[in-house]
């Protein structure tokens, strides 16, 4: 729904009772859970978990973080659909499963979703880690932890009054106007979906960006501020919330959509190279200057070098293929084959040159090899195999590309002893759906 409708259309659905605000709040709280299943148990273990966190949870009691629980991998419980199980027994089994599920998710929550700060002995309080500091500050967490002001026992639609009460912004790139403030009982909890923690067993942070238009029907009753009938009209609030949602999604919804500073250095070097171009184009017309600057920028950035991040470099290195430069980044869903087009053109030029000079063209021959019991024909002259292919109909009328795609070749017997001009071997060329046709060459000629 949010993919295909504007905020105004969503507001109209809410006003027509076709969409419930409570349903949106419930979905938000499910996708991004910001409360523990067992807050009391978490608080009791927190001091011990903080010490274990500094050791990277090396104790054996934390091994469950690296494997799926048995009740998830092997579910052999009887059901009412295929087994003779009563409703009461099925409900009891469901409650037992839910207890295992919540206990296991809480195990992951306590170890991976508690936001840690370090203790400063001088300031006598917790301060953010160095990697957690907000840019340009010395003691503020860029994640906003601890979120003491955002503690709430019920989900709320963020209006100006709710934002002022809970310390949220209603302007800038982190504009929260119209968003959902989920239920939160712990100021250090990093919100996520419970199923993600269950399956991935690690820190998974979700930040859904669902917005609700601020109207009399959606305005929180607990808000004492006049957010609907004040100076801001309903249409203006819709526009502000719609724009804020669009900006926020691209700003901090995830690392995959963040603008990375990887190409910043490359761009600076490319801009500096334009200084050398300035003197050359000073007397050119304006349109020619624009064209030359554009071409220089594109050639510097895309042709002369590409700066890649570490994951891209590792991917290219691990999936490198000698005969396919696109193997690491291009997945083919169609049939393909290496085509020796250059060799065909080279042979064509040789033949044409021989016709003009009234001389004979030299044919590719097998290289000299040292013959052993394990010797075999390693590389066959593919151009000659095609030029002197069998006159059978399924061979003779194939184009070079078709011959490359549907035909294969391999050695059928060991290369005989001898020097370059005395080598004898045979190759079997086979096409899909046809019997093997043998082509042999001797003294450098194929028959």
C-alpha positions in Angstrom: 0.0 0.0 0.0 2.7 2.5 0.9 4.5 1.6 -2.3 1.7 2.7 -4.6 -0.2 5.4 -2.7 0.6 8.9 -1.5 0.1 10.0 2.0 -3.0 11.9 1.0 -4.5 8.8 -0.4 -3.6 6.9 2.8 -5.3 9.6 4.8 -8.4 9.3 2.7 -8.5 5.5 3.4 -8.2 6.2 7.1 -11.0 8.8 7.0 -13.2 6.3 5.1 -12.5 3.6 7.8 -10.9 1.3 5.2 -7.6 1.5 7.0 -7.0 1.4 10.7 -4.3 3.5 12.4 -4.1 0.8 15.1 -3.2 -1.7 12.4 -0.4 0.5 11.1 0.9 0.9 14.7 0.7 -2.9 15.3 2.6 -3.6 12.1 5.3 -1.0 13.0 5.7 -2.6 16.4 6.1 -6.0 14.8 8.6 -5.0 12.2 10.6 -2.9 14.6 10.2 -4.4 18.1 11.7 -2.0 20.7 10.9 -3.9 23.9 12.2 -7.1 25.5 10.1 -10.2 25.9 11.5 -10.5 29.4 12.5 -7.1 30.7 13.0 -8.2 34.3 15.3 -11.1 33.3 17.3 -8.8 31.0 17.8 -6.3 33.8 19.0 -9.0 36.1 21.6 -10.3 33.6 22.7 -6.9 32.3 25.7 -6.4 34.5 27.0 -9.9 33.6 26.2 -9.4 29.9 28.2 -6.1 29.9 31.3 -7.9 31.1 30.8 -10.8 28.6 30.3 -8.2 25.8 33.9 -7.0 26.3 35.2 -10.6 25.8 33.1 -11.0 22.6 30.9 -13.6 24.4 33.7 -16.2 24.3 32.2 -18.4 27.0 30.6 -21.7 26.0 27.2 -20.6 27.4 26.9 -18.2 24.4 27.5 -20.9 21.7 23.8 -20.8 20.9 24.4 -17.5 19.1 26.1 -19.5 16.2 23.5 -22.1 15.6 19.8 -22.5 15.0 17.8 -24.1 17.9 16.5 -27.6 17.4 12.8 -26.6 17.6 13.3 -24.4 14.5 15.3 -26.9 12.4 13.2 -29.9 13.3 9.5 -29.3 13.9 7.9 -32.7 14.5 4.8 -31.5 16.4 1.4 -33.1 15.6 -1.3 -30.8 14.1 -5.0 -30.8 13.9 -5.0 -31.0 10.1 -3.3 -34.3 9.7 -3.3 -35.9 13.1 -5.9 -36.8 15.6 -5.1 -34.0 18.0 -7.6 -32.1 20.1 -7.9 -28.4 20.1 -6.8 -28.2 23.7 -3.6 -30.3 23.0 -2.9 -28.1 19.9 -3.2 -24.9 21.9 -0.9 -26.3 24.6 1.7 -27.3 22.0 1.4 -23.8 20.5 1.9 -22.2 23.9 5.0 -24.4 24.5 6.4 -23.4 21.1 5.8 -19.7 21.8 7.6 -20.0 25.2 10.6 -21.6 23.5 10.5 -18.9 20.8 10.3 -15.9 23.1 13.0 -17.3 25.4 15.4 -17.9 22.5 14.7 -14.5 21.0 15.3 -12.9 24.4 18.6 -14.8 24.5 19.7 -13.0 21.3 18.1 -9.7 22.3 20.2 -9.5 25.5 23.5 -10.1 23.7 23.1 -8.4 20.4 20.4 -5.7 20.7 21.6 -3.9 23.8 23.4 -0.7 22.8 26.6 -0.6 24.9 28.5 2.5 26.1 31.8 2.6 28.0 32.2 3.7 31.6 34.2 6.9 32.0 35.8 6.9 35.5 36.4 10.7 35.4 32.9 11.7 34.4 31.4 8.9 36.5 28.9 8.0 33.8 28.5 6.0 30.6 29.8 7.7 27.4 29.6 6.6 23.8 32.3 4.5 22.2 34.6 6.3 19.8 33.0 4.7 16.8 29.6 5.7 18.2 30.2 9.4 18.6 28.1 11.8 16.6 30.2 13.8 14.1 31.4 17.1 15.5 30.6 16.1 19.2 32.6 14.6 22.0 29.9 12.9 24.2 26.8 12.4 22.0 25.8 9.1 20.5 24.9 9.2 16.8 22.2 6.5 17.5 20.6 8.7 20.1 21.1 6.3 23.0 20.0 6.2 25.7 16.5 6.9 24.5 15.0 7.9 27.8 12.7 10.5 26.4 11.2 7.9 23.9 10.0 5.5 26.6 6.3 4.9 26.1 3.8 2.1 26.8 1.8 2.6 23.6 2.6 3.4 20.0 2.0 6.9 18.9 1.7 8.9 15.7 4.3 11.7 15.9 2.8 15.2 15.7 4.5 18.4 16.9 3.3 17.9 20.4 4.4 14.2 20.6 7.8 15.1 19.1 8.3 17.9 21.7 7.5 15.5 24.5 9.7 12.6 23.3 12.7 14.6 22.0 12.1 14.0 18.2 12.8 16.4 15.4 10.1 17.8 13.0 12.6 19.4 10.6 15.7 18.5 8.7 16.8 15.1 7.4 15.6 13.2 10.5 12.2 14.7 10.4 9.9 12.4 12.3 6.6 14.2 11.6 3.8 11.6 10.9 6.0 8.6 11.8 5.2 5.9 14.3 6.8 6.0 17.7 6.8 2.4 18.8 6.4 1.0 22.3 9.6 1.1 24.3 10.4 0.0 27.8 14.3 0.0 27.6 16.3 3.1 26.6 19.2 0.9 25.4 17.2 -1.4 23.1 18.0 -1.3 19.4 14.8 -2.2 17.5 14.5 -5.1 15.2 12.1 -7.8 14.0 12.0 -10.8 16.4 12.2 -13.3 13.5 15.4 -11.7 12.3 17.1 -12.2 15.6 15.8 -15.8 15.7 17.2 -16.7 12.3 20.3 -14.6 11.9 21.4 -14.8 15.6 23.1 -11.4 15.3 22.5 -7.6 15.5 19.8 -6.8 12.9 18.4 -3.3 13.0 15.1 -2.4 11.3 13.8 1.1 10.8 10.5 1.1 8.9 9.5 4.5 7.6 5.7 4.3 7.7 4.0 7.7 7.9 0.4 8.6 8.9 -1.2 12.0 7.9 -1.9 14.2 10.9 -5.7 14.7 11.1 -8.3 14.9 13.8 -8.8 11.2 13.5 -5.2 10.2 13.7 -4.0 12.8 16.2 -3.1 11.3 19.6 -5.5 12.0 22.4 -2.7 12.3 24.9 -1.2 15.3 23.0 -2.3 18.5 24.6 -1.0 20.7 21.8 -3.3 22.1 19.1 -1.5 20.3 16.2 -4.5 19.9 13.8 -6.4 23.2 13.9 -3.4 25.4 14.4 -1.5 27.4 11.8 -0.6 24.3 9.7 -3.3 23.2 7.4 -4.0 19.5 6.8 -2.6 19.7 3.2 0.6 21.3 4.5 1.1 18.6 7.1 0.6 15.9 4.4 3.2 17.6 2.2 5.7 17.9 5.1 5.3 14.3 6.2 5.5 13.0 2.6 8.7 14.9 1.9 10.2 13.9 5.3 9.5 10.2 4.6 11.2 10.4 1.2 14.3 12.2 2.6 14.5 9.9 5.7 14.4 6.7 3.7 17.4 7.6 1.7 19.3 9.0 4.7 19.5 6.4 7.4 17.2 3.5 6.3 20.3 1.3 5.8 23.9 1.2 4.7 23.0 -0.1 1.3 21.2 3.2 0.4 23.7 5.5 2.2 26.0 7.6 0.0 29.4 6.1 0.6 32.6 8.3 0.6 34.4 5.7 -1.6 34.7 7.8 -4.7 35.4 11.1 -3.0 39.1 10.9 -3.4 38.8 9.8 -7.0 36.5 12.8 -7.7 38.9 15.2 -6.1 41.8 13.9 -8.3 39.7 14.2 -11.4 38.7 17.8 -10.6 42.4 18.7 -10.1 43.3 17.3 -13.5 41.0 19.9 -15.0 43.5 22.6 -14.1 45.8 21.3 -16.9 42.9 21.5 -19.3 42.1 25.1 -18.6 45.0 26.5 -20.6 44.2 24.3 -23.6 40.5 25.3 -23.9 40.8 29.0 -23.0 40.4 30.1 -26.6 37.7 27.6 -27.6 34.0 28.4 -27.9 31.8 27.8 -24.9 30.0 24.7 -26.3 33.4 23.1 -27.1 34.7 23.9 -23.7 31.7 22.2 -22.1 32.2 19.2 -24.3 35.9 18.8 -23.6 35.4 19.2 -19.8 32.6 16.6 -19.8 34.7 14.2 -21.8 37.7 14.6 -19.6 35.6 14.0 -16.4 34.0 10.9 -17.8 37.3 9.5 -19.1 39.1 10.1 -15.8 36.3 8.6 -13.7 35.2 5.7 -15.8 38.1 4.9 -18.1 41.4 5.6 -16.4 40.5 4.0 -13.1 37.8 2.8 -10.8 38.0 3.0 -7.1 36.1 0.1 -5.5 35.3 -0.7 -1.9 36.8 -3.8 -0.1 33.8 -6.1 -0.6 33.8 -5.3 -4.4 37.5 -6.1 -4.6 37.1 -9.4 -2.7 34.2 -10.4 -5.0 36.1 -9.7 -8.1 39.1 -11.6 -6.8 37.2 -14.6 -5.6 35.0 -15.0 -8.7 37.7 -14.2 -11.3 37.6 -16.3 -14.5 40.4 -16.3 -17.0 38.1 -16.5 -20.0 35.2 -14.4 -18.7 36.0 -11.0 -17.3 32.3 -10.5 -16.3 32.0 -13.7 -14.3 32.1 -11.9 -10.9 29.4 -9.4 -11.6 27.3 -10.8 -14.5 25.1 -13.8 -14.0 24.0 -15.3 -17.4 20.7 -17.0 -17.8 21.4 -18.0 -21.4 23.8 -20.2 -23.2 27.2 -18.8 -24.0 30.6 -19.9 -25.4 34.0 -18.5 -25.9 34.3 -17.4 -29.6 37.7 -17.1 -31.3 36.7 -14.2 -33.6 40.2 -12.7 -33.6 41.7 -16.0 -34.9 39.1 -16.2 -37.6 39.8 -12.7 -38.8 43.5 -13.3 -38.7 43.1 -16.4 -40.8 40.9 -14.5 -43.3 43.5 -11.8 -43.6 46.2 -14.4 -44.3 44.1 -16.0 -47.0 43.3 -12.7 -48.6 47.0 -11.7 -48.6 47.9 -15.1 -50.1 45.5 -14.5 -53.0 47.0 -11.1 -53.8 50.5 -12.4 -53.7 49.8 -15.7 -55.4 51.3 -17.5 -52.6 50.1 -20.2 -50.3 48.9 -19.4 -46.8 50.5 -21.2 -43.9 48.2 -23.2 -41.7 48.4 -23.3 -37.9 50.2 -26.3 -36.7 50.5 -28.0 -33.4 53.4 -26.9 -31.2 56.3 -29.2 -30.4 55.6 -31.3 -27.4 57.5 -33.8 -25.3 55.6 -37.0 -25.6 55.0 -39.1 -22.5 52.5 -41.7 -21.5 50.2 -38.9 -20.1 50.6 -36.6 -23.1 47.4 -35.4 -24.8 46.4 -32.7 -27.3 45.9 -29.7 -25.1 44.9 -27.0 -27.6 43.5 -27.7 -31.0 43.5 -25.3 -33.9 39.9 -24.3 -33.7 39.9 -22.2 -36.9 41.3 -25.2 -38.9 38.7 -27.5 -37.3 36.0 -25.3 -38.6 37.6 -24.6 -42.0 38.1 -28.3 -42.7 35.0 -29.6 -41.0 33.2 -32.7 -42.2 30.9 -32.2 -45.1 28.1 -33.9 -43.2 25.0 -31.7 -43.3 24.9 -31.0 -39.6 28.5 -29.7 -39.7 28.9 -28.2 -43.1 26.2 -25.5 -42.9 27.0 -24.3 -39.4 28.2 -20.7 -39.1 31.4 -20.2 -37.0 29.4 -19.0 -34.0 27.0 -22.0 -34.3 29.9 -24.4 -34.7 31.5 -22.9 -31.5 28.3 -23.2 -29.5 27.1 -26.7 -30.4 30.3 -28.5 -31.2 33.1 -29.7 -28.9 36.4 -31.3 -29.5 38.8 -33.6 -27.6 41.8 -35.8 -28.3 41.1 -39.4 -29.1 44.7 -40.8 -28.9 48.1 -39.8 -27.7 50.3 -37.6 -29.9 52.8 -39.8 -31.7 56.6 -39.3 -31.2 58.3 -36.9 -33.6 59.2 -33.4 -34.3 57.1 -30.5 -35.5 56.6 -31.7 -39.1 56.1 -35.3 -38.2 53.4 -35.0 -35.5 50.3 -37.1 -35.9 47.2 -36.8 -33.8 43.4 -37.1 -34.2 40.6 -35.0 -32.8 37.0 -36.0 -32.3 34.6 -33.2 -33.0 31.0 -33.8 -31.8 27.8 -31.8 -32.2 24.7 -32.0 -30.1 22.4 -34.7 -31.5 24.9 -36.1 -34.0 27.4 -39.0 -33.9 31.1 -38.2 -33.5 32.9 -37.3 -36.7 36.7 -37.8 -36.7 39.0 -35.4 -38.4 42.7 -36.2 -38.4 45.7 -34.2 -39.6 49.1 -35.4 -40.7 52.1 -33.4 -41.8 50.2 -30.2 -41.0 47.2 -30.9 -43.2 43.7 -31.9 -42.1 41.7 -34.5 -44.1 
